[in-house]
Amino acid sequence: MLSRDQLNPNLLRAEYAVRGPIVQRAQELEEQGRKVIYCNIGNPQALKQRPLSYIRQTLSLLEYPELLNHPDVLRLYPADIVKRAAMILERHPHGTGAYTQSTGIPFIREAVAEFITRRDRIPADRNHIILTDGASKGAQAVLLALLRHPEDGVMIPIPQYPLYSASLALYGGRQVGYFLDERKRWQLSDEILESSFSEAAARGTNPVALVVINPGNPTGSVLPAENVGKIIRFAKRRGLALLADEVYQENVYAQGKSFFSFARAMDEMGESTVPLFSINSVSKGFLGECGHRGGYLELRNVPDDVMAEFAKLQSISLCANVDGQIATYLMAAPPSPGDESYETFLKERDGILSALKSKAEILGRGIGQIPGMSLDVPEGAMYAFVRFELPDEPGVDAASFTPEEKTAYEAGRDTAYCLALLEETGICVVPGSGFGQEPGTLHFRTTFLPPQDEIEQLVGALKAFHIRYVRELTTVRAW
Ligand SMILES: Cc1ncc(COP(=O)(O)O)c(C=O)c1O
């Protein structure tokens, strides 16, 4: 029989906290009949967010094109959807069951380029766009392509989304963490970037790229334009490529805040030498079509022969799935004024975004008032990275630990906390150690995706749990 230790050690090293042991335990509890509130993963439709009608109507016609000839089709579907589905079939006559060009269906790449131009008022080239099975595959393609030597590393934010730490482990690259400043709403500073770069170099690591997640997961923060510019200048100084994970670009809720893309900042700065890889997805925003696995990777400031290697890499897995490509097209080109489906689109989109905004506020304000917890109202994305304090454990001298022992000890503490929270309340969150956190701090990440009444319950249950948990830790037993 094949044993685990015969497997690729890189796979064994990779960890993916958002689907780790706590989630497995949650599934066991659910099978035993317990109610679980899944706040562990940004999977909106698993938490009762309804898909947008125009997406599903178009996909259904394309999956079963015979419907287009049905006498009642115009009674069942808005006219613009029927017209659009027919247009898609005309431009892509093979339908959803055939492979496409490796980089994706050309007119869809064109629509993505137009989407970027509309969003940022900058030129975009469809031949520098690759349609991917979700943004994850785009990020992985970039990491795989850029890592040349065992000592090559990629700078990733701490806390980060574990796609990055896990993929670096898989591809044998080194992780170079840079801390986000929690006191400054998780922004980046030159000092932090420079010191993390220099410390890595001193350890013999050669950083080749920098990942930025904006709006942030797990932090829920939105970077101001000046911060984006600062990062671009740092990448240029240090000869790094940039991977801009912008999957939450539509998820900005805070008053006065807006999404500012790296592509736009580079264009405005006249920067044409820093390679920029930007990813976007149909999984987030207001679509929440995680299961359809659609997204794109846009490459800027890369020559044609590099672009050709990325196209070859994509061709090794043939192409992205076609429903995901079509969902990406529909994200890039939603209904417009005058279309029969336009009003419904607006109503559904605005309903989803305003519910997310008010849930972010309820969660942020509620948790921020729990003694021993701190949290600002999340500005964007779908997450809150909640800091909590636990009293020192009797008999444990944490001050005598090495840094590695301290990290392991804190990972044990936040995991035990999240497990106890799950067992007692049914709330499933992810320990901060799964994303990385500054030594000496403890966090957990929760989404604010569940329905509003469940978020309100969650805040109440969390408060009661935290008070009880801390009391238990400080209780000195009589025996
Ligand atoms: C920051 C970030 N990037 C990428 C992804 C992956 O998205 P996709 O479903 O498009 O692969 C996620 C999913 O949660 C995410 O949070």
The ligand as a Gaussian input file, in Angstrom:
#p B3LYP/6-31G(d) Opt

LIG

0 1
 C       -7.702000      36.638000      -1.007000
 C       -8.253000      35.507000      -1.801000
 N       -7.682000      35.194000      -2.973000
 C       -8.132000      34.179000      -3.712000
 C       -9.196000      33.413000      -3.303000
 C       -9.630000      32.263000      -4.141000
 O      -10.716000      32.571000      -4.893000
 P      -11.251000      31.631000      -6.073000
 O      -12.500000      31.006000      -5.577000
 O      -11.486000      32.570000      -7.194000
 O      -10.182000      30.646000      -6.391000
 C       -9.821000      33.688000      -2.092000
 C      -10.933000      32.857000      -1.607000
 O      -11.430000      32.983000      -0.524000
 C       -9.345000      34.759000      -1.321000
 O       -9.894000      35.078000      -0.160000

